[in-house]
Amino acid sequence: MTSAKTNSYRNVALASIFGAVVFLYIGLFAGIDLSPTPEGFETETVEVTADEAVIKKKKTVYRRGPEVIALSQYFKSIGYHLNEVGEVPRVYIKRVPEGLGELASVEERKQLFLKIMLPLAMRVNEEITARRERLMAIQAKGISGTPVSQADQQWVNQLMKRYRVTDGGINALLERIDVIPTSLILAQSAEESGWGTSRFVRKGNALFGQWAWGDDEGIVPKDREDGKTHVIKAFGSLMDSVRAYARNINSHPAYQELRERRATLRADGKFISGWELAETLTKYSERGEEYVDSLHAIMSVNGLNELDGLDFAAGDVPPPPKVLAALEE
């Protein structure tokens, strides 16, 4: 009797399982949703045509661009580290590497940008210092009664035109032809170019957003108002951009206060700091004091004040990757 009951129960169970499997397959082929809906949730079936179908794209896997890798490895190979820099290698990079803006690490992007910019800023100041020393030598000749050569006089006249000096002679030129602290150049280049990632830098090595007129001279801003004709001036290299910036700071009437502050510091024998000169740049941006605050924040957070007064290393280093190398002019 017990055996008969057991067989009966087994047959009923097998029949139930078989029926459930059959029902499941019928539901699948018929398009019936047999999965239970959790309490509190609703499902909705939307009919989508082929034209309306949404194609799901796979999330892009983060990768470092080959130029970024090459430049990072190059800097590492020559022992160029900002946190322990003593002397700076003479490495002049022509343009920012492709893929700089895609770096996931903000800190890595900033460090790479600063390593590119530091030698450029120092080189431009080196050129300014040489020009200044030649001017002082010519001035000394005049004071001592030694005749000034025609070549020297022509050179001085050219500088007066370039730096917009109308009177005051060499004294006025010396107030304009003077160094711009490295920390200030780095802070402004970072602020104006989005740490080297802006469209203007990528397309035209334009680090500081300097305006020009004529579409063939630069890059048209996407948000340029109707009727405006200005462009962002493009340059052949990052070095050319820094040179143009330095001349702008040293000659434009808007930055007279900076030049006066610098001349006072020099006359008093005080250190010319980027932090102090930044305070005078309220006219560089429509943001005024807020712009100055931003420059100070960049200097403070990134330790840029510590980069003022550095010297170039005496020895030569291997050249950087060819696609990024800039020949010294």
C-alpha contacts under 8 A as a table, 3 or more apart, distances in Angstrom:
res1	aa1	res2	aa2	distance
1	M	4	A	5.21
1	M	5	K	6.45
2	T	5	K	5.22
2	T	6	T	6.23
3	S	6	T	5.10
3	S	7	N	6.23
4	A	7	N	5.20
4	A	8	S	6.22
5	K	8	S	4.98
5	K	9	Y	6.23
6	T	9	Y	5.21
6	T	10	R	6.18
7	N	10	R	5.05
7	N	11	N	6.16
8	S	11	N	5.18
8	S	12	V	6.30
9	Y	12	V	5.13
9	Y	13	A	6.19
10	R	13	A	5.14
10	R	14	L	6.18
11	N	14	L	5.21
11	N	15	A	6.09
12	V	15	A	5.09
12	V	16	S	6.20
13	A	16	S	5.10
13	A	17	I	6.26
14	L	17	I	5.17
14	L	18	F	6.08
15	A	18	F	5.11
15	A	19	G	6.06
16	S	19	G	5.08
16	S	20	A	6.17
17	I	20	A	5.12
17	I	21	V	6.27
18	F	21	V	5.24
18	F	22	V	6.22
19	G	22	V	5.13
19	G	23	F	6.08
20	A	23	F	5.05
20	A	24	L	6.11
21	V	24	L	5.05
21	V	25	Y	6.35
22	V	25	Y	5.31
22	V	26	I	6.21
23	F	26	I	5.08
23	F	27	G	6.15
24	L	27	G	5.10
24	L	28	L	6.24
24	L	34	L	7.62
25	Y	28	L	5.06
25	Y	29	F	6.20
26	I	29	F	5.35
26	I	30	A	5.97
27	G	30	A	5.05
27	G	31	G	6.00
27	G	32	I	4.84
27	G	33	D	7.12
27	G	34	L	6.89
28	L	31	G	5.25
28	L	32	I	6.07
28	L	33	D	7.53
29	F	32	I	7.78
37	T	41	F	6.68
37	T	42	E	7.21
37	T	43	T	7.71
38	P	41	F	5.82
48	V	52	E	5.93
48	V	53	A	6.11
49	T	52	E	5.24
49	T	53	A	6.21
50	A	53	A	5.25
62	Y	104	A	7.48
63	R	103	L	7.92
64	R	68	V	6.51
64	R	69	I	6.51
64	R	99	G	6.98
64	R	102	E	7.56
64	R	103	L	6.41
65	G	68	V	5.27
65	G	69	I	6.27
65	G	98	E	6.77
65	G	99	G	5.11
65	G	100	L	7.71
66	P	69	I	5.05
66	P	70	A	6.04
67	E	70	A	5.01
67	E	71	L	6.10
67	E	97	P	5.35
67	E	98	E	5.98
67	E	99	G	7.25
68	V	71	L	5.31
68	V	72	S	6.03
68	V	97	P	5.69
68	V	98	E	6.80
68	V	99	G	6.42
68	V	100	L	6.40
69	I	72	S	5.18
69	I	73	Q	6.05
70	A	73	Q	5.27
70	A	74	Y	6.10
70	A	321	P	7.04
71	L	74	Y	4.96
71	L	75	F	6.21
71	L	97	P	7.64
71	L	320	P	7.34
71	L	321	P	6.94
72	S	75	F	5.30
72	S	76	K	6.23
72	S	112	L	7.18
73	Q	76	K	5.00
73	Q	77	S	6.05
74	Y	77	S	5.03
74	Y	78	I	6.53
74	Y	320	P	6.54
74	Y	321	P	7.61
75	F	78	I	5.47
75	F	79	G	6.32
75	F	80	Y	5.19
75	F	81	H	7.58
76	K	79	G	5.08
76	K	80	Y	5.90
76	K	81	H	7.35
77	S	80	Y	7.70
78	I	317	V	6.91
78	I	318	P	7.72
80	Y	85	V	6.87
80	Y	88	V	7.56
80	Y	89	P	7.38
80	Y	115	K	7.88
81	H	84	E	5.75
81	H	85	V	5.70
81	H	115	K	7.95
82	L	85	V	4.97
82	L	111	Q	7.51
82	L	115	K	7.02
85	V	88	V	6.71
86	G	310	L	7.10
86	G	311	D	7.76
87	E	310	L	6.35
87	E	311	D	5.30
87	E	312	F	5.18
87	E	313	A	4.75
88	V	118	L	7.96
88	V	119	P	6.69
88	V	310	L	7.20
88	V	311	D	6.24
88	V	312	F	4.60
88	V	313	A	5.30
89	P	119	P	7.08
89	P	312	F	5.88
89	P	313	A	5.31
89	P	316	D	7.62
89	P	317	V	6.95
90	R	119	P	6.15
90	R	312	F	6.51
90	R	313	A	7.13
90	R	316	D	7.44
90	R	317	V	7.48
91	V	116	I	7.94
91	V	119	P	6.28
91	V	317	V	7.91
91	V	319	P	7.33
91	V	320	P	7.11
92	Y	116	I	7.30
92	Y	119	P	6.46
92	Y	120	L	6.15
92	Y	239	M	7.64
92	Y	325	A	6.42
92	Y	326	A	5.53
92	Y	327	L	7.44
92	Y	328	E	7.35
93	I	96	V	7.46
93	I	116	I	6.19
93	I	120	L	7.97
93	I	238	L	7.32
93	I	320	P	7.58
93	I	324	L	5.49
93	I	325	A	4.92
93	I	326	A	5.31
94	K	237	S	4.99
94	K	238	L	5.58
94	K	239	M	7.05
94	K	324	L	5.28
94	K	325	A	5.33
94	K	326	A	4.44
95	R	202	R	7.75
95	R	205	N	6.35
95	R	237	S	6.07
95	R	238	L	5.72
95	R	324	L	6.01
96	V	100	L	7.16
96	V	113	F	7.70
96	V	116	I	7.84
96	V	196	G	6.66
96	V	201	V	7.65
96	V	202	R	7.02
96	V	205	N	7.92
96	V	324	L	7.54
97	P	100	L	5.90
97	P	324	L	7.06
98	E	101	G	7.89
98	E	202	R	8.00
99	G	102	E	5.13
99	G	103	L	6.75
100	L	103	L	5.68
100	L	109	R	6.34
100	L	196	G	7.50
100	L	197	T	6.60
101	G	109	R	7.38
101	G	196	G	7.57
101	G	197	T	5.02
103	L	106	V	6.94
103	L	108	E	7.41
103	L	109	R	6.22
105	S	108	E	5.25
105	S	109	R	6.36
106	V	109	R	5.11
106	V	110	K	6.21
107	E	110	K	5.15
107	E	111	Q	6.11
108	E	111	Q	5.19
108	E	112	L	6.13
109	R	112	L	5.29
109	R	113	F	6.20
109	R	195	W	7.53
110	K	113	F	5.12
110	K	114	L	6.14
110	K	195	W	6.28
111	Q	114	L	5.20
111	Q	115	K	6.17
112	L	115	K	5.18
112	L	116	I	6.36
113	F	116	I	5.16
113	F	117	M	6.24
113	F	195	W	6.35
113	F	196	G	6.44
114	L	117	M	4.99
114	L	118	L	5.85
114	L	186	L	6.97
115	K	118	L	5.57
115	K	119	P	7.42
116	I	119	P	6.74
116	I	120	L	7.20
117	M	120	L	5.21
117	M	121	A	6.13
117	M	186	L	6.60
118	L	121	A	5.31
118	L	122	M	6.25
118	L	182	T	7.19
118	L	186	L	7.08
119	P	122	M	5.04
119	P	123	R	5.97
120	L	123	R	5.13
120	L	124	V	6.30
120	L	238	L	7.78
120	L	239	M	5.86
120	L	242	V	7.27
121	A	124	V	5.32
121	A	125	N	6.35
121	A	182	T	5.89
121	A	185	I	6.53
121	A	186	L	7.50
121	A	242	V	6.83
122	M	125	N	5.14
122	M	126	E	6.10
122	M	182	T	6.59
122	M	312	F	8.00
123	R	126	E	4.89
123	R	127	E	6.34
124	V	127	E	5.10
124	V	128	I	6.33
124	V	239	M	7.75
124	V	242	V	7.11
124	V	243	R	6.15
124	V	246	A	7.86
125	N	128	I	4.92
125	N	129	T	6.07
125	N	178	D	7.98
125	N	179	V	5.28
125	N	180	I	6.75
126	E	129	T	5.10
126	E	130	A	6.31
127	E	130	A	5.19
127	E	131	R	6.31
128	I	131	R	5.09
128	I	132	R	6.09
128	I	177	I	6.41
128	I	178	D	6.17
128	I	179	V	6.18
129	T	132	R	4.96
129	T	133	E	6.10
129	T	178	D	6.72
129	T	179	V	6.71
130	A	133	E	5.17
130	A	134	R	6.29
131	R	134	R	5.25
131	R	135	L	6.31
131	R	177	I	7.48
132	R	135	L	5.06
132	R	136	M	6.29
132	R	174	L	6.55
132	R	177	I	6.11
132	R	178	D	6.76
133	E	136	M	5.10
133	E	137	A	6.19
134	R	137	A	5.04
134	R	138	I	6.29
135	L	138	I	5.14
135	L	139	Q	6.12
135	L	156	V	7.62
135	L	170	I	7.00
135	L	174	L	7.43
136	M	139	Q	4.87
136	M	140	A	6.03
136	M	174	L	7.98
137	A	140	A	5.04
137	A	141	K	6.39
138	I	141	K	5.14
138	I	142	G	6.50
138	I	148	V	6.78
138	I	152	D	7.31
139	Q	142	G	5.17
139	Q	143	I	6.35
139	Q	170	I	6.82
140	A	143	I	5.09
140	A	144	S	6.17
141	K	144	S	5.18
141	K	145	G	6.08
141	K	146	T	4.81
141	K	147	P	6.74
141	K	148	V	6.62
142	G	145	G	5.15
142	G	146	T	5.83
142	G	147	P	6.79
142	G	148	V	6.80
143	I	146	T	7.63
148	V	152	D	6.48
148	V	153	Q	6.70
149	S	152	D	5.25
149	S	153	Q	6.30
150	Q	153	Q	5.05
150	Q	154	Q	6.12
151	A	154	Q	5.18
151	A	155	W	6.17
152	D	155	W	5.02
152	D	156	V	6.24
153	Q	156	V	5.11
153	Q	157	N	6.25
154	Q	157	N	5.06
154	Q	158	Q	6.24
155	W	158	Q	5.15
155	W	159	L	6.36
156	V	159	L	5.11
156	V	160	M	6.27
156	V	170	I	7.73
157	N	160	M	5.10
157	N	161	K	6.53
158	Q	161	K	5.29
158	Q	162	R	6.22
159	L	162	R	4.93
159	L	163	Y	5.92
159	L	173	L	7.68
160	M	163	Y	5.33
160	M	164	R	5.78
160	M	165	V	4.80
160	M	166	T	7.05
160	M	169	G	7.88
160	M	173	L	6.78
161	K	164	R	5.10
161	K	165	V	6.33
161	K	166	T	7.90
162	R	165	V	7.92
162	R	251	S	7.92
163	Y	173	L	7.44
163	Y	176	R	7.16
163	Y	247	R	7.26
163	Y	250	N	7.05
163	Y	251	S	4.83
164	R	251	S	6.12
164	R	252	H	7.86
165	V	168	G	7.48
165	V	169	G	7.61
165	V	172	A	6.85
165	V	173	L	6.77
166	T	169	G	7.92
167	D	172	A	7.21
168	G	171	N	5.98
168	G	172	A	4.89
168	G	173	L	7.72
169	G	172	A	5.56
169	G	173	L	6.50
170	I	173	L	4.83
170	I	174	L	6.05
171	N	174	L	5.17
171	N	175	E	6.57
172	A	175	E	5.30
172	A	176	R	6.75
173	L	176	R	5.18
173	L	177	I	5.90
174	L	177	I	5.06
174	L	178	D	6.66
175	E	178	D	6.59
175	E	259	R	6.46
175	E	260	E	7.48
175	E	263	A	6.09
176	R	250	N	4.97
176	R	251	S	6.42
176	R	259	R	6.42
177	I	250	N	6.41
178	D	250	N	7.52
180	I	184	L	7.01
180	I	185	I	7.00
180	I	246	A	7.18
180	I	274	G	7.41
181	P	184	L	5.45
181	P	185	I	6.61
181	P	272	I	6.86
181	P	273	S	5.98
181	P	274	G	4.95
181	P	308	D	6.17
182	T	185	I	5.16
182	T	186	L	6.18
182	T	274	G	7.01
182	T	307	L	6.67
182	T	308	D	5.38
182	T	309	G	7.81
183	S	186	L	5.24
183	S	187	A	6.04
183	S	273	S	7.83
183	S	274	G	5.36
183	S	275	W	7.63
183	S	299	M	6.74
183	S	304	L	5.01
183	S	305	N	5.51
183	S	306	E	7.93
183	S	307	L	6.26
183	S	308	D	5.90
184	L	187	A	5.09
184	L	188	Q	6.06
184	L	274	G	4.61
184	L	275	W	7.03
184	L	277	L	7.76
184	L	278	A	6.72
184	L	295	L	7.80
184	L	299	M	7.87
185	I	188	Q	5.36
185	I	189	S	6.05
186	L	189	S	5.19
186	L	190	A	6.08
186	L	304	L	7.55
187	A	190	A	5.20
187	A	191	E	6.12
187	A	295	L	5.73
187	A	298	I	5.96
187	A	299	M	6.15
187	A	304	L	7.60
188	Q	191	E	5.01
188	Q	192	E	5.86
188	Q	208	F	6.98
188	Q	295	L	6.69
189	S	192	E	5.27
189	S	193	S	5.80
189	S	194	G	8.00
189	S	195	W	7.13
189	S	196	G	7.78
189	S	207	L	5.44
189	S	208	F	5.66
190	A	193	S	5.44
190	A	194	G	5.57
190	A	195	W	4.26
190	A	196	G	6.66
190	A	207	L	7.94
191	E	194	G	5.62
191	E	195	W	6.69
191	E	294	S	7.82
191	E	295	L	7.19
191	E	298	I	7.96
192	E	195	W	7.77
192	E	207	L	6.38
192	E	208	F	5.19
192	E	209	G	6.29
193	S	196	G	5.03
193	S	197	T	6.24
193	S	198	S	5.24
193	S	200	F	7.57
193	S	201	V	6.56
193	S	206	A	7.65
193	S	207	L	5.25
193	S	208	F	6.48
193	S	209	G	7.49
194	G	197	T	5.38
194	G	198	S	5.70
195	W	198	S	7.77
196	G	201	V	6.23
196	G	202	R	7.72
196	G	207	L	7.21
197	T	201	V	6.68
197	T	202	R	6.85
198	S	201	V	5.42
198	S	202	R	6.41
199	R	202	R	5.11
199	R	203	K	5.94
200	F	203	K	5.30
200	F	204	G	5.49
200	F	205	N	6.52
200	F	206	A	5.28
200	F	207	L	7.36
200	F	209	G	7.60
200	F	219	I	6.82
200	F	232	I	7.17
200	F	234	A	7.59
201	V	204	G	5.31
201	V	205	N	4.13
201	V	206	A	4.56
201	V	207	L	5.66
202	R	205	N	6.08
202	R	206	A	7.92
203	K	206	A	7.90
203	K	219	I	7.84
203	K	234	A	7.81
204	G	218	G	7.28
204	G	219	I	7.34
204	G	233	K	7.60
204	G	234	A	4.36
204	G	235	F	5.53
204	G	236	G	7.10
204	G	237	S	7.94
205	N	234	A	6.15
205	N	235	F	5.48
205	N	236	G	6.83
205	N	237	S	5.75
205	N	238	L	5.27
205	N	241	S	6.64
206	A	209	G	6.05
206	A	210	Q	7.44
206	A	232	I	7.26
206	A	233	K	6.56
206	A	234	A	5.48
206	A	235	F	6.32
206	A	238	L	7.29
206	A	241	S	6.01
207	L	238	L	7.27
207	L	241	S	6.33
207	L	242	V	7.50
208	F	241	S	7.51
208	F	245	Y	6.87
209	G	232	I	5.86
209	G	233	K	7.30
210	Q	232	I	5.70
210	Q	233	K	5.78
210	Q	245	Y	7.66
211	W	230	H	6.23
211	W	231	V	5.66
211	W	232	I	4.72
211	W	233	K	5.57
212	A	217	E	6.77
212	A	218	G	7.00
212	A	230	H	5.56
212	A	231	V	5.23
212	A	232	I	5.91
212	A	233	K	5.25
213	W	217	E	6.91
213	W	229	T	6.13
213	W	230	H	4.56
213	W	231	V	5.75
214	G	217	E	5.62
214	G	218	G	7.46
214	G	229	T	6.72
214	G	230	H	6.64
214	G	231	V	6.79
215	D	218	G	5.91
215	D	219	I	6.89
215	D	220	V	6.76
215	D	229	T	7.65
215	D	230	H	7.61
215	D	231	V	6.28
217	E	231	V	7.26
217	E	232	I	8.00
217	E	233	K	5.96
217	E	234	A	6.54
218	G	231	V	5.36
218	G	232	I	5.16
218	G	233	K	4.28
218	G	234	A	4.60
219	I	231	V	5.23
219	I	232	I	5.04
219	I	233	K	6.54
219	I	234	A	6.68
220	V	224	R	7.29
220	V	230	H	7.28
220	V	231	V	4.72
220	V	232	I	6.37
221	P	224	R	5.27
221	P	231	V	6.42
221	P	232	I	6.94
224	R	228	K	6.57
225	E	228	K	5.65
234	A	241	S	7.92
235	F	238	L	7.13
235	F	240	D	6.06
235	F	241	S	5.89
236	G	240	D	6.57
237	S	240	D	5.29
237	S	241	S	6.59
237	S	326	A	7.45
238	L	241	S	5.03
238	L	242	V	6.40
239	M	242	V	5.17
239	M	243	R	6.23
240	D	243	R	5.05
240	D	244	A	6.19
241	S	244	A	5.21
241	S	245	Y	6.20
242	V	245	Y	5.02
242	V	246	A	6.17
243	R	246	A	5.17
243	R	247	R	6.33
244	A	247	R	5.18
244	A	248	N	6.13
245	Y	248	N	5.00
245	Y	249	I	6.21
246	A	249	I	5.17
246	A	250	N	6.08
247	R	250	N	4.99
247	R	251	S	5.92
248	N	251	S	5.32
248	N	252	H	5.47
249	I	252	H	6.02
249	I	255	Y	5.99
250	N	255	Y	7.30
250	N	259	R	6.97
251	S	255	Y	7.54
251	S	256	Q	7.96
252	H	255	Y	5.85
252	H	256	Q	7.22
253	P	256	Q	5.38
254	A	257	E	7.74
254	A	283	K	6.37
254	A	284	Y	7.65
255	Y	258	L	5.35
255	Y	259	R	6.66
255	Y	280	T	7.52
255	Y	281	L	6.95
255	Y	283	K	7.52
255	Y	284	Y	7.97
256	Q	259	R	5.19
256	Q	260	E	6.21
257	E	260	E	5.08
257	E	261	R	6.09
257	E	280	T	6.04
258	L	261	R	5.16
258	L	262	R	6.13
258	L	277	L	5.77
258	L	278	A	7.90
258	L	280	T	5.38
258	L	281	L	7.17
259	R	262	R	5.07
259	R	263	A	6.09
260	E	263	A	5.08
260	E	264	T	6.20
261	R	264	T	5.18
261	R	265	L	6.30
261	R	277	L	6.98
262	R	265	L	5.14
262	R	266	R	6.20
262	R	272	I	6.38
262	R	277	L	7.09
263	A	266	R	5.11
263	A	267	A	6.07
264	T	267	A	5.10
264	T	268	D	6.14
265	L	268	D	5.19
265	L	269	G	6.19
265	L	270	K	5.01
265	L	271	F	6.68
265	L	272	I	6.17
266	R	269	G	5.03
266	R	270	K	5.83
266	R	271	F	7.26
266	R	272	I	6.99
267	A	270	K	7.64
272	I	276	E	7.67
272	I	277	L	7.77
273	S	276	E	5.53
273	S	277	L	6.46
273	S	305	N	7.67
273	S	308	D	7.40
274	G	277	L	5.16
274	G	278	A	5.90
274	G	305	N	7.16
274	G	308	D	7.86
275	W	278	A	5.29
275	W	279	E	6.97
275	W	296	H	6.50
275	W	299	M	7.57
275	W	305	N	7.36
276	E	279	E	5.55
276	E	280	T	7.72
277	L	280	T	5.64
277	L	281	L	7.41
278	A	281	L	5.46
278	A	292	V	6.12
278	A	295	L	7.05
278	A	296	H	7.48
279	E	282	T	7.16
279	E	292	V	5.94
280	T	283	K	7.93
281	L	284	Y	5.33
281	L	285	S	7.78
281	L	288	G	7.56
281	L	291	Y	7.96
281	L	292	V	6.53
282	T	285	S	6.43
282	T	286	E	7.78
282	T	287	R	7.45
282	T	288	G	4.17
282	T	289	E	5.58
282	T	291	Y	6.84
282	T	292	V	6.44
283	K	286	E	6.78
283	K	288	G	6.13
284	Y	288	G	7.46
285	S	288	G	5.80
285	S	291	Y	6.51
287	R	290	E	5.38
287	R	291	Y	5.26
288	G	291	Y	5.38
288	G	292	V	6.81
289	E	292	V	5.04
289	E	293	D	6.24
290	E	293	D	5.00
290	E	294	S	6.22
291	Y	294	S	5.03
291	Y	295	L	6.37
292	V	295	L	5.12
292	V	296	H	6.25
293	D	296	H	5.09
293	D	297	A	6.13
294	S	297	A	5.04
294	S	298	I	6.27
295	L	298	I	5.15
295	L	299	M	6.23
296	H	299	M	5.07
296	H	300	S	6.05
297	A	300	S	5.11
297	A	301	V	5.91
298	I	301	V	5.43
298	I	302	N	5.93
298	I	304	L	7.69
299	M	302	N	5.55
299	M	303	G	5.75
299	M	304	L	4.73
299	M	305	N	6.19
300	S	303	G	5.35
300	S	304	L	6.70
300	S	305	N	7.32
303	G	306	E	5.85
303	G	307	L	7.58
304	L	307	L	5.32
304	L	308	D	7.40
305	N	308	D	5.75
307	L	310	L	6.05
313	A	316	D	7.80
319	P	322	K	7.81
319	P	325	A	7.32
320	P	324	L	6.93
320	P	325	A	5.64
321	P	324	L	5.64
321	P	325	A	6.03
322	K	325	A	5.10
